[in-house]
Amino acid sequence: MSSLRRRIPIPPQPPETQTMSSSGDFSGPGREQSRPTRNFPISRIAVVAPQLVWMMTIVLGMATYRGNYGSSDTSSYLPLAWYDGIFIHVGPLLPLIPLATRAMASFLSGASNMTKDVSPARAGIVYVLAALIRLSVYFAARVFGGDAMSDHVFLGACVFSAAHAEAVAGLALLARLVVMKSTVFATISAAMVVLQSLCLMGLQCGDSWFTAIYFHMPGETMVSLVLGMLTCQALTMALVIAPAASALELAVMALRESRDIGGRLG
């Protein structure tokens, strides 16, 4: 019997069975096919690109330093003097505008229950922590370093990073609401979050750019730029911007899938 078994050839596996055993396993090739989608660089762009714009803006301002004109009428050479007046008085509160708008959009759409999104409450806590760190660094610099830094640019870094976080979180929420086919009012509110955040980012870049050109020595501006990156911006990027970018990537994937399905059905 043993020699007979050796002589009987083992029938080859049918092609259909081989195909099912290799491609039917969703844990194997299915994951291989999804890797390019997961590596879609939108999350990296959303995290890195705005921060690069901020750094380049400050560096260009330092490179074109001209000193203070010595004029009390700053509106003659500062087109953003009106925003600077607002920023001086209520600068730390400006990111609360898109944050409150996002909270309203999440509440109206029911998207506040989504675990993938960065909740407005969590973002608000991070912004408060960043503000406390900023104040600690500011007072320590005043005690030990005198005027070695630009508090204007340092505060601008915190405001810009918070606006950046709300822009990414707002985009993720907007894409998710489009997939959900949420109410028009909730979708418009999410779009307003993105618009408000982008406007705040642009205004802050412009204001800090003029500050670096006219009101602080390049060394002071550089100290503020580095301190802002190591404190407020690093905290906000780690706890809000990066998770929001991941949520944005998932939302874009879901939006694409819904459009593909709609195109096939149509």
C-alpha positions as CSV (number, residue, x, y, z in Angstrom):
1,M,0.0,0.0,0.0
2,S,2.8,2.4,0.7
3,S,4.4,1.8,-2.7
4,L,1.0,2.2,-4.4
5,R,0.5,5.5,-2.7
6,R,3.8,6.7,-3.9
7,R,2.9,5.9,-7.5
8,I,-0.4,7.6,-7.4
9,P,0.2,11.2,-8.4
10,I,-1.3,13.9,-6.2
11,P,-3.8,15.8,-8.3
12,P,-2.9,19.5,-8.7
13,Q,-5.1,22.0,-7.0
14,P,-7.7,23.5,-9.4
15,P,-7.0,27.1,-10.5
16,E,-10.3,28.2,-8.9
17,T,-9.3,26.9,-5.5
18,Q,-5.9,28.5,-5.8
19,T,-7.4,31.8,-6.6
20,M,-9.8,31.6,-3.8
21,S,-7.2,30.6,-1.3
22,S,-4.9,33.5,-2.3
23,S,-7.2,36.3,-3.2
24,G,-10.2,35.3,-1.1
25,D,-8.3,35.9,2.1
26,F,-9.2,39.5,3.0
27,S,-6.5,39.7,5.6
28,G,-3.8,39.1,3.1
29,P,-4.0,40.6,-0.4
30,G,-6.9,42.9,0.7
31,R,-4.5,44.7,3.0
32,E,-1.9,44.8,0.3
33,Q,-4.3,46.6,-2.0
34,S,-5.3,49.1,0.7
35,R,-1.7,50.1,1.6
36,P,-1.3,52.6,-1.3
37,T,-4.6,54.3,-0.2
38,R,-3.4,54.5,3.4
39,N,-0.2,56.0,2.3
40,F,-2.0,58.8,0.4
41,P,0.0,61.9,1.3
42,I,-2.9,64.2,2.1
43,S,-2.3,63.7,5.9
44,R,1.4,64.6,5.6
45,I,0.6,67.6,3.4
46,A,-2.1,68.8,5.9
47,V,0.4,68.6,8.7
48,V,3.6,69.9,7.1
49,A,2.7,72.4,4.4
50,P,1.1,75.1,6.6
51,Q,3.9,74.9,9.1
52,L,6.4,75.3,6.3
53,V,4.5,78.4,5.1
54,W,4.6,79.8,8.6
55,M,8.4,79.3,9.0
56,M,9.2,80.6,5.5
57,T,7.1,83.7,6.2
58,I,9.0,84.5,9.4
59,V,12.4,83.7,7.8
60,L,11.6,86.0,4.8
61,G,10.6,88.7,7.3
62,M,13.9,88.4,9.1
63,A,15.8,88.4,5.8
64,T,14.2,91.7,4.8
65,Y,14.6,93.4,8.2
66,R,14.3,97.2,7.9
67,G,13.9,98.4,11.4
68,N,11.2,100.5,12.9
69,Y,10.2,103.5,10.8
70,G,9.6,105.4,14.0
71,S,6.2,106.6,12.9
72,S,3.2,106.4,15.2
73,D,0.9,106.0,12.2
74,T,1.7,102.4,11.4
75,S,-1.2,102.3,8.9
76,S,0.9,104.2,6.4
77,Y,3.2,101.2,5.9
78,L,1.4,98.3,7.6
79,P,-1.7,97.3,5.6
80,L,-2.7,94.8,8.4
81,A,-2.5,97.4,11.2
82,W,-6.2,96.9,11.8
83,Y,-5.7,93.3,12.4
84,D,-2.7,94.0,14.6
85,G,-4.9,96.1,16.8
86,I,-7.3,93.3,17.3
87,F,-4.5,90.8,17.7
88,I,-2.8,92.8,20.5
89,H,-6.0,92.9,22.6
90,V,-7.7,89.5,21.9
91,G,-5.2,87.5,20.0
92,P,-5.3,84.4,22.2
93,L,-9.1,84.2,21.8
94,L,-9.2,84.4,18.0
95,P,-8.9,80.5,17.5
96,L,-12.0,80.1,19.6
97,I,-14.1,81.5,16.6
98,P,-13.5,78.4,14.3
99,L,-13.5,76.1,17.3
100,A,-17.0,77.3,18.4
101,T,-18.2,77.0,14.8
102,R,-16.9,73.5,14.5
103,A,-18.6,72.6,17.8
104,M,-21.8,73.9,16.4
105,A,-21.4,72.0,13.2
106,S,-20.6,68.7,15.0
107,F,-23.6,69.2,17.3
108,L,-26.0,69.9,14.5
109,S,-24.9,66.9,12.4
110,G,-24.4,64.4,15.2
111,A,-20.8,64.0,14.1
112,S,-19.6,64.7,17.7
113,N,-20.0,61.0,18.4
114,M,-17.4,59.9,15.8
115,T,-14.4,58.6,17.5
116,K,-12.1,59.2,14.6
117,D,-12.5,63.0,14.7
118,V,-10.8,65.3,17.2
119,S,-13.6,66.7,19.3
120,P,-13.8,70.4,19.9
121,A,-13.6,69.8,23.6
122,R,-10.3,68.0,23.3
123,A,-8.9,70.7,21.0
124,G,-10.0,73.4,23.4
125,I,-8.1,71.7,26.3
126,V,-5.0,71.5,24.1
127,Y,-5.3,75.2,23.3
128,V,-5.6,76.1,27.0
129,L,-2.5,74.0,27.7
130,A,-0.6,75.7,24.9
131,A,-1.6,79.1,26.3
132,L,-0.4,78.2,29.7
133,I,2.9,77.0,28.3
134,R,3.2,80.2,26.3
135,L,2.6,82.4,29.3
136,S,5.2,80.4,31.3
137,V,7.8,80.8,28.6
138,Y,6.9,84.5,28.2
139,F,7.3,85.3,31.9
140,A,10.5,83.2,32.2
141,A,12.0,85.1,29.2
142,R,11.1,88.4,30.8
143,V,12.7,87.4,34.0
144,F,15.9,85.9,32.6
145,G,16.2,87.2,29.1
146,G,14.8,90.6,29.1
147,D,13.8,91.5,25.5
148,A,15.6,88.5,23.9
149,M,12.4,87.4,22.1
150,S,9.4,88.8,20.2
151,D,6.3,88.1,22.2
152,H,4.3,89.2,19.2
153,V,5.7,86.5,17.0
154,F,5.6,83.9,19.8
155,L,1.9,84.5,20.4
156,G,1.4,84.5,16.6
157,A,2.9,81.0,16.5
158,C,0.4,79.7,19.0
159,V,-2.5,81.4,17.2
160,F,-1.4,80.1,13.8
161,S,-1.0,76.5,15.1
162,A,-4.4,76.6,16.6
163,A,-5.9,77.9,13.4
164,H,-4.0,75.3,11.4
165,A,-5.5,72.6,13.7
166,E,-9.0,73.9,13.2
167,A,-8.5,74.1,9.4
168,V,-7.5,70.4,9.2
169,A,-10.2,69.3,11.7
170,G,-12.8,71.4,9.8
171,L,-11.8,69.8,6.5
172,A,-12.1,66.3,8.0
173,L,-15.6,67.2,9.4
174,L,-16.7,68.7,6.1
175,A,-15.7,65.6,4.1
176,R,-17.4,63.4,6.6
177,L,-20.6,65.4,6.5
178,V,-20.6,65.2,2.7
179,V,-20.4,61.4,2.9
180,M,-23.1,61.3,5.5
181,K,-25.3,63.7,3.4
182,S,-25.9,65.8,6.4
183,T,-28.1,68.9,6.6
184,V,-27.2,71.9,4.6
185,F,-26.8,74.1,7.6
186,A,-24.3,71.7,9.3
187,T,-22.3,71.3,6.0
188,I,-22.1,75.1,5.6
189,S,-21.0,75.5,9.2
190,A,-18.2,73.0,8.6
191,A,-17.2,74.9,5.5
192,M,-17.2,78.1,7.6
193,V,-14.7,76.5,10.0
194,V,-12.3,75.9,7.1
195,L,-12.8,79.5,5.8
196,Q,-12.4,81.1,9.2
197,S,-9.3,79.1,9.9
198,L,-7.6,79.8,6.6
199,C,-8.4,83.5,6.9
200,L,-6.9,83.6,10.4
201,M,-3.8,81.7,9.2
202,G,-3.3,84.2,6.4
203,L,-3.8,87.2,8.6
204,Q,-1.5,85.9,11.2
205,C,1.3,85.2,8.7
206,G,0.9,88.7,7.3
207,D,1.0,90.3,10.7
208,S,4.0,88.4,11.9
209,W,5.8,89.0,8.6
210,F,5.5,92.8,9.1
211,T,6.5,92.4,12.7
212,A,9.6,90.5,11.7
213,I,10.5,93.2,9.1
214,Y,9.9,96.4,11.2
215,F,9.7,95.8,15.0
216,H,12.2,93.1,16.1
217,M,15.8,92.3,15.4
218,P,16.3,89.1,13.5
219,G,17.8,87.4,16.5
220,E,14.7,88.1,18.6
221,T,12.4,86.9,15.9
222,M,14.4,83.7,15.5
223,V,14.3,82.9,19.2
224,S,10.5,83.4,19.1
225,L,10.2,81.2,16.0
226,V,12.2,78.3,17.6
227,L,10.4,78.6,21.0
228,G,7.0,78.6,19.3
229,M,7.9,75.5,17.4
230,L,9.2,73.6,20.4
231,T,6.3,74.5,22.7
232,C,2.9,75.5,21.4
233,Q,3.2,74.3,17.9
234,A,4.7,70.9,18.9
235,L,2.0,70.3,21.4
236,T,-0.8,71.3,19.0
237,M,0.7,69.2,16.2
238,A,1.0,66.1,18.3
239,L,-2.4,66.2,20.0
240,V,-4.7,67.9,17.5
241,I,-3.2,68.4,14.0
242,A,-1.8,64.9,13.4
243,P,-4.9,63.1,14.7
244,A,-7.1,65.5,12.6
245,A,-5.0,64.8,9.6
246,S,-5.5,61.1,10.0
247,A,-9.3,61.7,10.3
248,L,-9.1,63.8,7.2
249,E,-7.4,61.0,5.3
250,L,-10.1,58.5,6.3
251,A,-12.8,61.0,5.4
252,V,-11.3,61.5,2.0
253,M,-11.1,57.8,1.4
254,A,-14.8,57.4,2.4
255,L,-15.7,60.3,0.1
256,R,-13.9,58.6,-2.8
257,E,-15.6,55.3,-2.1
258,S,-19.0,56.8,-1.9
259,R,-18.4,58.6,-5.3
260,D,-17.2,55.4,-6.9
261,I,-20.3,53.5,-5.6
262,G,-22.5,56.3,-6.8
263,G,-20.8,56.3,-10.2
264,R,-21.4,52.5,-10.6
265,L,-25.0,52.8,-9.6
266,G,-25.5,55.7,-11.9
